[in-house]
């Protein structure tokens, strides 16, 4: 029997013994299992970031792969319930019911959700992941069936697309660089007719307050923008992103988003052709 894969997303870091403990618990259930700490250096408590990593990697692994995210918000209770999600591609994802599933749920096909029985700690999750990957426990044995609509998801504002304009919300903050990822899919944005080299009006609002509204370059990379200038670009995550060339957009204009407890989706984004804005 060949080995199977278990993928870990965590905010432990490589210097924390919990990483080795977690991998060891998986190996106790199946010594032949391949365990990949895909991203154990996530910023502390950034559930949105963990959810983004889950979304971007799920489509690339074979059926039977088990993903686990252990990242919790600072405000999550110690005994937060866990869920298991079976994707249509045959992969399974385990995570606390704290919104980690949001981006995948909004953009990838999901077959079934179950509430995990007997899983409270990260090591419990490791043991369950190992049993699943080793074929010693089936998905149907994990716990009660749950509706996807009943598990916690962050608000995901609808995306608006029309000729020369796209509107959505901030989905994720890249704290290391100060860039922002929107919930506007690249494929949907293409329908606006906007293209690389266009000057667009980038507007960010929170409620009734306009926090930023300036011309920005739409292009494939920061290298086409001047030092400190804003640029809107196709992110490697499959969504439209924006930031400042060699500067930190969040620190400069949206400092409240440096707090991982702040809800990024409360910040709405509008991208439209600048000449059309000027004519209004």
Buried (B, 14 or more C-beta within 10 A) or exposed (E): EEEBBBBBBBBBEEEEEBBEEBBEBBBEBBEEBBBBBBBBEBBEBBBBBBBBBBBBBBEEBEEBBBBBBBBBBEEBEEEBBBBBBBBEBEBBBBBBBBBBBBBBBBBBEBEBBBBBEEBBEBBBBBBBBBBBBBEEBEBEEBBEEBEEEEBBBBEBBEBEBEEBBBBBBBBBBBBEBBBBBBBBBBEBBEEBEBEEEBBBBBBBBBEEEEBBEEEBBBBEEBEBBEEEBBBBBBBEBBBBBBBBBEBBBBEBBBEEBEEBEBBBBBBBBBBBBBEEBEEE
